């Protein structure tokens, strides 16, 4: 399986998991979603917003790759988040709508990448303005890992609030091989 194929799997997994997390979150009241549960980003809503903030920041950086100017154009036009704990949407419905839209953008972006695109060295600045130059493929891997890390936190917070997300393993999305 190529690196691009792995990223396609991770993009599909991201979409699948987000739909499960948001479905479970939708069972809670606005008060329960916003309740400070002692997590790094406070609440379930705060953590879901952080994942969206992180995705937008990274996708805007990825959009500067010469091969991604078209596939990430709409994401590049989004307003820049101002902090990692910014609440972009304080209601789950609007947050969910943006999440669904962004997950579709991610799938389309990954589908348009070539293996060669992944070898690119991306120059960017982090949220504090510190410059960096890193291999695109490694940054894409970080992007998906960041989502998984924080979704794990959210699924724990949801379980503590009485909502079970169910199976969260990537294994559930890995297709069976029919040939040896």
C-alpha positions in Angstrom: 0.0 0.0 0.0 1.4 3.4 -1.0 1.8 6.3 1.4 -1.0 8.1 -0.6 -3.3 5.1 -0.1 -2.6 5.2 3.7 -3.5 8.8 3.7 -6.7 8.0 1.8 -7.5 5.5 4.5 -6.9 8.0 7.2 -9.1 10.6 5.5 -11.9 8.1 5.3 -11.3 7.1 8.9 -11.4 10.7 10.0 -14.8 11.3 8.3 -16.2 8.0 9.8 -15.0 8.8 13.3 -16.2 12.4 13.2 -19.7 11.3 12.2 -19.7 8.8 15.2 -18.4 11.4 17.6 -20.8 14.1 16.5 -23.8 11.7 16.6 -22.9 10.8 20.2 -22.4 14.5 21.1 -25.8 15.3 19.5 -27.4 13.2 22.3 -26.2 15.6 24.9 -27.7 19.0 25.9 -25.9 22.2 25.1 -25.1 22.6 28.8 -23.5 19.1 28.9 -21.5 19.9 25.8 -20.2 23.1 27.2 -19.5 21.8 30.7 -15.9 22.1 31.8 -14.8 18.5 32.3 -11.2 19.2 33.2 -9.9 18.3 29.7 -7.1 20.3 28.1 -9.7 22.3 26.1 -12.2 22.2 28.9 -15.4 20.8 27.4 -16.5 18.4 24.7 -17.5 21.5 22.6 -14.1 23.1 23.3 -12.2 20.0 22.2 -14.3 19.6 19.1 -13.6 23.2 18.2 -9.9 22.7 18.8 -9.8 19.8 16.4 -11.5 22.1 13.8 -9.1 24.9 14.5 -6.1 22.6 14.1 -7.5 21.2 10.9 -8.1 24.6 9.4 -4.6 25.9 10.4 -2.9 22.9 8.9 -5.1 22.8 5.7 -4.4 26.5 5.1 -0.6 25.7 5.3 -1.1 22.6 3.1 -2.9 24.8 0.6 0.4 26.6 -0.1 1.8 23.5 -1.8 1.8 24.2 -5.5 -0.3 21.0 -6.2 -2.9 22.0 -3.7 -3.8 25.5 -4.7 -7.0 24.3 -6.4 -8.0 21.4 -4.1 -7.7 23.5 -0.9 -8.8 26.8 -2.4 -12.0 27.1 -0.4 -10.2 26.1 2.9 -7.5 28.7 2.1 -10.3 31.4 1.9 -11.5 30.6 5.5 -10.7 33.1 8.2 -7.5 32.3 10.2 -8.2 31.0 13.7 -6.6 33.3 16.3 -5.8 30.7 19.0 -5.8 27.0 19.5 -8.6 27.2 22.0 -10.8 29.5 19.9 -14.5 28.6 19.9 -15.4 28.9 16.2 -19.0 27.7 16.8 -20.7 27.6 20.1 -23.5 25.4 18.9 -23.1 21.8 17.9 -25.3 22.0 14.8 -23.2 24.7 13.1 -20.0 23.1 14.3 -21.2 19.8 12.8 -22.1 21.4 9.5 -18.6 22.9 9.2 -17.0 19.5 10.3 -18.9 17.6 7.6 -17.9 20.2 5.0 -14.2 20.2 6.1 -14.1 16.3 6.1 -15.2 16.4 2.5 -12.5 18.9 1.6 -9.9 16.6 3.3 -11.0 13.6 1.3 -10.9 15.5 -2.0 -7.5 17.0 -1.2 -5.9 13.7 -0.4 -7.5 12.1 -3.5 -5.8 14.7 -5.7 -2.3 14.3 -4.2 0.3 12.3 -6.0 3.1 10.3 -4.3 5.5 12.9 -5.6 3.6 15.7 -3.9 4.3 14.0 -0.6 8.0 14.5 -0.9 7.7 18.3 -1.0 9.3 20.3 1.8 6.7 22.8 3.1 7.9 26.1 4.6 5.3 27.6 7.0 5.0 29.5 10.2 3.3 28.1 13.3 0.6 29.9 15.2 3.3 31.8 17.2 5.0 32.9 14.0 8.0 30.5 14.3 9.2 29.4 10.9 9.6 25.7 10.0 10.5 23.6 6.9 9.3 20.0 7.1 8.5 17.1 4.7 4.9 17.3 3.5 4.2 13.6 4.1 5.3 13.9 7.7 3.1 16.9 8.3 0.1 15.1 6.8 0.8 12.2 9.1 0.9 14.7 12.0 -2.4 16.2 10.8 -4.2 12.9 11.0 -2.5 11.9 14.3 -3.6 15.2 15.9 -7.2 14.5 15.0 -7.1 11.0 16.4 -5.4 12.1 19.6 -8.1 14.7 20.4 -11.0 12.5 19.2 -9.7 10.0 21.8 -10.1 12.7 24.4 -13.6 13.6 23.2 -14.7 9.9 23.1 -13.6 9.6 26.7 -15.4 12.8 27.7 -18.5 11.5 25.9 -18.4 8.2 27.7 -18.0 10.0 31.0 -21.2 11.9 30.0 -23.0 8.7 29.3 -22.6 8.5 25.5 -20.6 5.6 24.0 -19.1 6.3 20.6 -18.6 2.6 19.9 -15.7 1.1 18.0 -13.0 3.7 17.3 -10.2 1.5 16.0 -8.7 2.2 12.5 -8.8 -1.6 12.1 -12.5 -1.3 11.5 -11.8 0.7 8.3 -9.0 -1.5 6.9 -10.3 -3.6 4.1 -9.9 -7.3 4.0 -7.3 -8.5 1.5 -8.7 -11.1 -1.0 -5.3 -11.9 -2.6 -2.1 -13.1 -1.0 
